[in-house]
Amino acid sequence: MTNQPPIDDIPIGGDSIRLGQFLKFAGVLDSGGDVKEAIIDGFVTVNGEVDRRRGRQLQLGDVVSFEGRSVRVRP
């Protein structure tokens, strides 16, 4: 059995949010520059798969991970 880190639920107050916005909103990364670099370099996953699109529309229930921290989009 693998030890997976806990997933924090982050309410966004709507139905969708862009990946770059969500990483800053959730406090995963501090600046837009850091977000852009992490996404382009392939360090961010969405639902377990690398996604290099900062503007990707996240949906409720999507799980975003970066450096061992996972956060889930909630309404």
C-alpha positions, 0 to 999 in steps of 0.5 A: 500500500502506498502512502499518499498525501492528504488532499485539501479541498479548496472551495472556489465559489463557482463551477470552474477556474483556470489552472494558473488562477487556482494554484495562486488562489489555493496558496500552492504557489505565490506568484504568477511567474512561479505558476507559469514556470512550474506549469511549463516545466511540467511540475504540475499535474491535474488528475494525475497527468502533467498539464502544461496549459496554464489556462486549462479550465478546471472542473469541480472535483479535479485534483491538482498536485505540485511538489507533494501537495494535492488540492481538489476543486470544490464548489 
